[in-house]
Amino acid sequence: MYNILIAEDSKLILRDIERLIRQSGFDVTFREAFDGETALDILREFQPDLIFTDIKMPVINGLELIQCAKKLYPQVKCVIISGYADFTFTHEALVLQVDDYVMKPVDMDQFHGILSRLLKEIDEIRMQREELMLSKVLQEEIEISNFRFPKGYLITIVRVGLVQQYAAPLSRELLYAGVKESGAGKFWVIGTKLHNEKVIIYDLENETCKEIFEKNICLLESLKKNYTRINFICSGKLADISQLYAQYSGLSGRLRNRVLLDECHVFEDEVRSDVWETYIRQKEEVDIFKKKIELILKNHSAEDYRKEIRKRIAQWKEGHYTVTLLRKYLMALLEELFIAMEGNSPSMEEPGILADKILNDNSQYEDLAENLLEYSVWLTGEKEEKMGVPIEFAQKLTDYMRTNVYQNLSLQDISDYFKTSPSYICRIFKIYYGDTPISFYNKIKIEEAKKLLTEYRNMKVKDVAEVLGFSDQYYFSKVFKQQYGVSPSVYKLQLEDNTI
């Protein structure tokens, strides 16, 4: 529904404009005035979305009316009806930000084109206001009151990354364009407290839950081109918008408990009755695993450790264990390792922080297995070898890489500089950083690339790649996406969106 005020001292033209609006088929409410003073009185009470006004009117002319209207309601759209072919008042109209004008006699096609465009702009303004208000609900945990909303709607939560603090920001503009392209009807894209998450609210007036679910599957496939890890969860049909925060909060928790390590999904919401039983069973499994690891570490059995890790990795993969459950296992493992090492490992971080980093850095079970198996080094004779390698030398290697971040160092370059063998350097990086030298060097480069893209907004992606010594822009984009979960071009788009 749109409120339209027509201010025109010619009854013939006024009726003609009303007729043209009715012919357009839009759902509108009219108010009319034959002079500017009456129009101003109506304006204050009627709060129109759109004003059509003649320039020449008794008491108050059209430009004065527009000036008052814009002051009271800055978002109101204004169209001048002019009988002057040279449009004498053009400059003043531009100052007042008049949205368009029509010449007398009014041309039907021109009028319908202007009307359609302005009503579309009004819809967009309304949508923006509604999205800001709904975003405030989700960010400040408040309830909605006196808010008109569809009788039936569906909530979809879209979240990128597995660990929030390491996840790439989710671009609203990219998401909005994707939903639009999917052919969805009316929808709202809402920000939450999390930079890597958005909420889509779909109007169910002309679509079913099944249709929206299928569109979300297409949307997921589209967004996977820009995000390495992305998951959706769709609610069923909802009707009470006053409970939006509670609806979102429950759905968010259920998404968190269903995300998988190596797959992206669109989940359908389901409220399970066996949640407590599942929690107890999983806790018992993790406790048993922790006791086994404790015994293995006490016996310093590297072979038993490797067998147990391989067995668990196979179990996690086959059983489609969620990231939430995997984190519990990792915490159990790392806590025991932390105790057993007694601070002898310079790179051993607090278990919670390290568990999150491992999940963020390993998107495949094969990578996770390799990462966890590296800890068997501590249980073998190689432990003494590690203790014989000063951490200072490992730090010198990384300092050298950071100093030469704008070069294109090879492993041989590094070994030549430090007068040692490439295999020895590889061993040091494996022991202290769980990484290869070149992979570690590329991560430093990508950190620098992120700074350049943030500080120098006009730099092109290919220029950043070139200045950092990447001969192949596509390889640079691949490495950037692996590290931050989003391509450098999308990262630039997010900066323009002011999302980061």
TORNUDREN-415667 format. One line per field, with one value per residue (C-alpha): residue in one letter; x, z, y negated. Coordinates in nm, 3 decimals. Layout:
BEGIN
r	a	...
u	X	...
w	Z	...
v	Y	...
//
This chain:
BEGIN
r	m	y	n	i	l	i	a	e	d	s	k	l	i	l	r	d	i	e	r	l	i	r	q	s	g	f	d	v	t	f	r	e	a	f	d	g	e	t	a	l	d	i	l	r	e	f	q	p	d	l	i	f	t	d	i	k	m	p	v	i	n	g	l	e	l	i	q	c	a	k	k	l	y	p	q	v	k	c	v	i	i	s	g	y	a	d	f	t	f	t	h	e	a	l	v	l	q	v	d	d	y	v	m	k	p	v	d	m	d	q	f	h	g	i	l	s	r	l	l	k	e	i	d	e	i	r	m	q	r	e	e	l	m	l	s	k	v	l	q	e	e	i	e	i	s	n	f	r	f	p	k	g	y	l	i	t	i	v	r	v	g	l	v	q	q	y	a	a	p	l	s	r	e	l	l	y	a	g	v	k	e	s	g	a	g	k	f	w	v	i	g	t	k	l	h	n	e	k	v	i	i	y	d	l	e	n	e	t	c	k	e	i	f	e	k	n	i	c	l	l	e	s	l	k	k	n	y	t	r	i	n	f	i	c	s	g	k	l	a	d	i	s	q	l	y	a	q	y	s	g	l	s	g	r	l	r	n	r	v	l	l	d	e	c	h	v	f	e	d	e	v	r	s	d	v	w	e	t	y	i	r	q	k	e	e	v	d	i	f	k	k	k	i	e	l	i	l	k	n	h	s	a	e	d	y	r	k	e	i	r	k	r	i	a	q	w	k	e	g	h	y	t	v	t	l	l	r	k	y	l	m	a	l	l	e	e	l	f	i	a	m	e	g	n	s	p	s	m	e	e	p	g	i	l	a	d	k	i	l	n	d	n	s	q	y	e	d	l	a	e	n	l	l	e	y	s	v	w	l	t	g	e	k	e	e	k	m	g	v	p	i	e	f	a	q	k	l	t	d	y	m	r	t	n	v	y	q	n	l	s	l	q	d	i	s	d	y	f	k	t	s	p	s	y	i	c	r	i	f	k	i	y	y	g	d	t	p	i	s	f	y	n	k	i	k	i	e	e	a	k	k	l	l	t	e	y	r	n	m	k	v	k	d	v	a	e	v	l	g	f	s	d	q	y	y	f	s	k	v	f	k	q	q	y	g	v	s	p	s	v	y	k	l	q	l	e	d	n	t	i
u	0.000	0.127	0.001	-0.005	-0.083	-0.181	-0.167	-0.305	-0.532	-0.672	-0.944	-0.918	-0.547	-0.588	-0.854	-0.638	-0.346	-0.572	-0.697	-0.342	-0.242	-0.545	-0.466	-0.116	-0.261	-0.068	-0.235	-0.262	-0.454	-0.518	-0.548	-0.598	-0.559	-0.638	-0.395	-0.062	-0.195	-0.452	-0.184	0.045	-0.231	-0.297	0.076	0.119	-0.164	-0.143	0.237	0.250	0.509	0.480	0.369	0.263	0.242	0.187	0.435	0.185	-0.076	-0.258	-0.112	0.179	0.341	0.465	0.832	0.745	0.528	0.817	1.053	0.817	0.756	1.127	1.183	0.907	0.967	1.313	1.236	0.922	0.935	0.829	0.728	0.655	0.372	0.477	0.307	0.623	0.813	1.137	1.092	1.191	1.224	1.478	1.761	1.547	1.390	1.732	1.832	1.521	1.610	1.290	1.276	1.120	0.875	0.596	0.486	0.129	-0.052	0.053	0.181	0.056	0.370	0.604	0.385	0.364	0.743	0.804	0.543	0.686	1.042	0.955	0.735	1.019	1.253	0.996	0.991	1.370	1.365	1.102	1.305	1.619	1.431	1.282	1.619	1.784	1.512	1.523	1.902	1.871	1.643	1.902	2.199	2.047	1.823	1.505	1.147	0.946	0.622	0.378	0.554	0.363	0.504	0.387	0.160	0.392	0.770	1.078	1.418	1.744	2.075	2.382	2.721	3.072	3.370	3.387	3.540	3.391	3.706	3.895	3.608	3.589	3.316	3.001	2.921	2.561	2.575	2.701	2.434	2.158	2.253	2.256	1.909	1.779	1.930	1.771	1.429	1.306	1.006	1.006	1.292	1.505	1.878	1.958	2.290	2.361	2.631	2.858	3.054	3.048	2.671	2.355	1.987	1.749	1.378	1.155	0.792	0.582	0.285	0.366	0.625	0.637	0.903	1.007	1.056	1.271	1.476	1.554	1.648	1.881	2.057	2.123	2.234	2.480	2.637	2.672	2.835	3.078	3.263	3.363	3.361	3.536	3.311	2.950	2.639	2.267	1.984	1.617	1.334	0.986	0.696	0.688	0.420	0.503	0.757	0.754	0.953	1.216	1.517	1.411	1.344	1.685	1.870	1.732	1.797	2.151	2.233	2.100	2.310	2.622	2.562	2.519	2.809	3.055	3.429	3.452	3.106	2.882	2.508	2.164	2.009	1.638	1.555	1.456	1.402	1.524	1.390	1.702	1.944	2.028	2.084	2.310	2.508	2.565	2.670	2.914	3.059	3.124	3.296	3.520	3.606	3.712	3.925	4.090	4.182	4.335	4.545	4.656	4.779	4.953	5.137	5.249	5.395	5.555	5.423	5.435	5.301	4.996	4.934	4.938	4.705	4.458	4.455	4.406	4.127	3.952	3.990	3.823	3.546	3.485	3.474	3.250	3.016	2.991	3.088	2.996	3.257	3.119	3.190	3.530	3.630	3.552	3.781	4.055	4.028	4.062	4.369	4.539	4.479	4.657	4.940	4.970	5.007	5.248	5.478	5.501	5.571	5.861	5.705	5.748	5.467	5.211	4.930	4.642	4.425	4.111	4.293	4.488	4.174	4.006	4.313	4.334	3.966	4.006	4.321	4.211	3.908	3.968	4.007	4.334	4.478	4.346	4.506	4.843	4.825	4.744	4.992	5.272	5.246	5.385	5.727	5.724	5.688	5.989	6.363	6.305	6.203	6.570	6.649	6.388	6.527	6.866	6.731	6.715	6.386	6.600	6.706	6.344	6.261	6.553	6.408	6.066	6.220	6.412	6.091	5.910	6.197	6.183	5.805	5.820	6.072	6.008	6.227	6.271	6.363	6.711	6.743	6.668	6.903	7.184	7.142	7.162	7.426	7.229	7.041	6.684	6.580	6.701	6.498	6.191	6.240	6.257	5.936	5.759	5.865	5.799	5.522	5.363	5.407	5.641	5.874	5.714	5.360	5.458	5.621	5.307	5.096	5.317	5.273	4.894	4.886	5.073	4.835	4.539	4.704	4.770	4.412	4.282	4.511	4.528	4.171	4.259	4.518	4.413	4.436	4.684	4.907	4.909	4.998	5.280	5.432	5.441	5.628	5.344	5.399	5.051	4.750	4.526	4.765	4.774	4.391	4.385	4.632	4.447	4.116	4.269	4.394	4.095	3.810	3.734	3.899	4.090	3.837	3.551	3.755	3.782	3.406	3.352	3.572	3.354	3.043	3.195	3.141	3.497
w	0.000	-0.101	0.011	-0.275	-0.241	-0.557	-0.536	-0.853	-0.896	-1.224	-1.148	-1.501	-1.471	-1.115	-1.226	-1.520	-1.289	-1.057	-1.357	-1.474	-1.127	-1.105	-1.449	-1.328	-1.094	-0.782	-0.442	-0.346	-0.126	-0.266	-0.105	-0.318	-0.275	-0.506	-0.338	-0.157	0.186	0.191	0.062	0.351	0.606	0.445	0.432	0.809	0.875	0.570	0.562	0.188	0.022	-0.304	-0.393	-0.736	-0.728	-0.973	-0.944	-0.986	-0.706	-0.483	-0.142	-0.138	-0.463	-0.545	-0.468	-0.123	-0.062	-0.158	0.069	0.366	0.274	0.254	0.590	0.758	0.574	0.411	0.234	0.055	-0.326	-0.511	-0.876	-1.031	-1.279	-1.504	-1.784	-1.880	-2.166	-2.072	-1.706	-1.554	-1.204	-1.291	-1.070	-0.761	-0.816	-0.831	-0.505	-0.344	-0.480	-0.680	-0.800	-1.143	-1.338	-1.593	-1.854	-1.924	-2.101	-1.918	-2.138	-2.019	-2.095	-1.944	-1.634	-1.578	-1.617	-1.355	-1.119	-1.144	-1.083	-0.782	-0.617	-0.659	-0.488	-0.210	-0.164	-0.136	0.124	0.324	0.300	0.425	0.723	0.806	0.774	1.005	1.263	1.236	1.258	1.578	1.716	1.648	1.768	2.082	2.171	2.189	2.101	1.817	1.884	1.649	1.338	1.026	0.883	0.666	0.839	0.732	0.693	0.695	0.851	0.689	0.871	0.647	0.816	0.675	0.843	1.125	1.396	1.425	1.519	1.216	0.967	0.671	0.682	0.488	0.234	0.252	-0.106	-0.238	-0.043	-0.147	-0.515	-0.483	-0.328	-0.597	-0.869	-0.720	-0.810	-0.453	-0.396	-0.109	0.137	0.392	0.455	0.821	0.998	1.334	1.599	1.400	1.106	0.932	0.947	0.797	0.834	0.538	0.611	0.328	0.285	0.242	0.085	-0.265	-0.196	-0.004	0.243	-0.001	-0.285	-0.066	0.056	-0.306	-0.385	-0.087	-0.225	-0.549	-0.346	-0.150	-0.470	-0.598	-0.278	-0.263	-0.549	-0.302	0.038	0.118	0.411	0.419	0.575	0.585	0.813	0.723	0.973	0.904	0.861	1.133	1.214	1.528	1.435	1.795	1.882	1.612	1.845	2.022	1.686	1.553	1.872	1.878	1.506	1.541	1.813	1.605	1.306	1.525	1.634	1.279	1.081	0.941	0.886	0.517	0.376	0.312	0.367	0.365	0.676	0.748	1.105	1.337	1.712	1.848	2.164	2.231	2.274	2.635	2.561	2.268	2.486	2.754	2.496	2.329	2.665	2.753	2.416	2.464	2.822	2.705	2.430	2.680	2.913	2.624	2.519	2.878	2.901	2.562	2.655	2.988	2.804	2.538	2.270	1.939	1.751	1.980	1.947	1.567	1.568	1.798	1.590	1.262	1.419	1.549	1.222	1.036	1.298	1.280	0.902	0.865	1.142	1.004	1.340	1.377	1.428	1.779	1.869	1.696	1.907	2.224	2.104	2.013	2.350	2.526	2.316	2.348	2.722	2.773	2.540	2.722	3.055	2.917	2.748	3.069	2.868	2.671	2.337	2.252	1.995	2.223	2.278	2.522	2.418	2.340	2.113	1.942	1.888	1.711	1.494	1.396	1.294	1.099	0.917	0.827	0.600	0.513	0.739	0.564	0.666	1.020	1.047	0.927	1.174	1.474	1.380	1.395	1.775	1.769	1.716	2.083	2.179	1.983	2.000	1.777	2.094	2.186	1.833	1.874	2.205	2.036	1.786	1.951	1.910	1.834	1.503	1.407	1.488	1.274	0.981	1.018	1.073	0.749	0.568	0.707	0.611	0.255	0.223	-0.102	-0.255	-0.404	-0.186	-0.268	-0.017	-0.170	-0.123	0.246	0.296	0.109	0.325	0.649	0.508	0.598	0.408	0.278	0.453	0.788	0.741	0.648	0.964	1.181	1.035	1.080	1.442	1.551	1.317	1.179	0.831	0.531	0.488	0.164	0.296	0.604	0.381	0.168	0.481	0.574	0.222	0.239	0.575	0.405	0.108	0.341	0.493	0.147	0.031	0.351	0.355	-0.019	-0.143	-0.501	-0.549	-0.791	-0.691	-0.970	-0.851	-0.495	-0.625	-0.835	-0.565	-0.326	-0.575	-0.698	-1.069	-1.106	-0.995	-0.987	-0.755	-0.534	-0.521	-0.437	-0.149	-0.020	-0.023	0.156	0.435	0.478	0.332	0.069	-0.253	-0.256	-0.499	-0.263	0.028	-0.160	-0.215	0.159	0.230	-0.005	0.173	0.502	0.647	0.780
v	0.000	-0.343	-0.684	-0.936	-1.306	-1.499	-1.879	-2.040	-2.341	-2.205	-1.950	-1.811	-1.735	-1.606	-1.356	-1.256	-1.176	-0.974	-0.777	-0.700	-0.580	-0.349	-0.208	-0.117	0.147	0.045	0.063	-0.306	-0.548	-0.898	-1.235	-1.544	-1.919	-2.212	-2.455	-2.435	-2.534	-2.251	-2.012	-2.109	-2.037	-1.697	-1.626	-1.642	-1.399	-1.170	-1.114	-1.038	-0.818	-1.011	-1.365	-1.491	-1.869	-2.153	-2.440	-2.725	-2.702	-2.953	-3.054	-2.807	-2.698	-2.351	-2.415	-2.554	-2.248	-2.018	-2.208	-2.159	-1.794	-1.710	-1.878	-1.678	-1.348	-1.335	-1.005	-1.128	-1.115	-1.431	-1.480	-1.820	-1.865	-2.151	-2.336	-2.522	-2.360	-2.540	-2.442	-2.777	-2.634	-2.362	-2.494	-2.538	-2.197	-2.033	-2.204	-2.060	-1.712	-1.675	-1.313	-1.373	-1.587	-1.538	-1.791	-1.892	-1.738	-1.420	-1.137	-0.796	-0.591	-0.848	-0.878	-0.499	-0.472	-0.740	-0.593	-0.239	-0.357	-0.572	-0.308	-0.059	-0.307	-0.350	0.029	0.031	-0.247	-0.063	0.255	0.079	-0.068	0.270	0.444	0.191	0.240	0.621	0.613	0.412	0.684	0.955	0.752	0.603	0.900	0.695	0.785	0.632	0.448	0.275	0.397	0.501	0.822	1.113	1.362	1.642	1.625	1.847	1.775	1.889	1.841	1.823	1.866	1.886	2.052	2.306	2.087	1.740	1.550	1.683	1.671	1.435	1.166	1.249	0.977	0.857	0.730	1.064	1.252	1.011	1.043	1.423	1.437	1.202	1.419	1.731	1.588	1.544	1.317	1.069	1.112	0.924	0.970	0.898	0.847	1.014	0.974	1.205	1.064	1.404	1.450	1.306	1.393	1.406	1.370	1.492	1.386	1.703	1.528	1.656	1.928	2.255	2.368	2.640	2.390	2.165	2.463	2.555	2.194	2.194	2.502	2.311	2.008	2.224	2.355	1.999	1.870	2.163	1.992	1.720	1.894	2.222	2.308	2.198	2.351	2.270	2.373	2.312	2.289	2.413	2.172	1.906	1.653	1.449	1.180	1.052	1.367	1.312	1.308	1.628	1.795	1.689	1.785	2.140	2.187	2.052	2.305	2.592	2.482	2.468	2.827	2.962	2.813	3.071	3.039	3.125	3.049	2.748	2.800	2.646	2.799	2.824	2.735	3.014	3.001	3.333	3.493	3.701	3.410	3.494	3.864	3.774	3.534	3.802	4.062	3.825	3.718	4.081	4.139	3.836	3.939	4.286	4.133	3.897	4.183	4.378	4.080	4.024	4.385	4.369	4.050	4.195	4.496	4.273	4.509	4.323	4.626	4.659	4.285	4.305	4.609	4.434	4.114	4.304	4.507	4.195	4.004	4.293	4.303	3.926	3.926	4.229	4.111	3.754	3.609	3.244	2.973	2.916	3.279	3.279	2.980	3.179	3.458	3.212	3.041	3.379	3.467	3.128	3.103	3.435	3.331	2.999	3.179	3.439	3.185	2.978	2.665	2.816	2.723	2.353	2.374	2.543	2.291	2.309	2.610	2.410	2.166	2.445	2.657	2.365	2.304	2.671	2.678	2.356	2.471	2.825	2.855	3.222	3.525	3.612	3.273	3.313	3.657	3.527	3.239	3.460	3.730	3.471	3.479	3.834	3.668	3.577	3.945	4.071	4.025	3.723	3.542	3.509	3.387	3.116	3.008	2.978	2.724	2.383	2.200	1.893	2.049	2.121	1.759	1.638	1.832	1.670	1.324	1.365	1.455	1.152	0.922	1.058	1.073	0.874	1.113	1.457	1.677	2.044	2.312	2.319	1.941	1.982	2.277	2.093	1.784	1.986	2.228	2.538	2.810	2.769	3.091	2.956	2.638	2.846	3.050	2.738	2.599	2.932	2.955	2.599	2.481	2.798	2.658	2.650	2.350	2.232	2.275	2.072	1.808	1.783	1.730	1.434	1.298	1.335	1.154	0.869	0.885	0.840	0.531	0.384	0.443	0.282	-0.020	-0.088	-0.047	-0.146	0.128	0.399	0.763	0.837	0.551	0.685	1.031	0.890	0.671	0.970	1.185	1.407	1.468	1.619	1.411	1.719	1.901	1.592	1.588	1.959	1.919	1.610	1.799	2.097	1.870	1.638	1.842	1.578	1.463	1.129	0.980	1.063	0.929	0.597	0.603	0.652	0.351	0.144	0.277	0.154	0.500	0.523
//
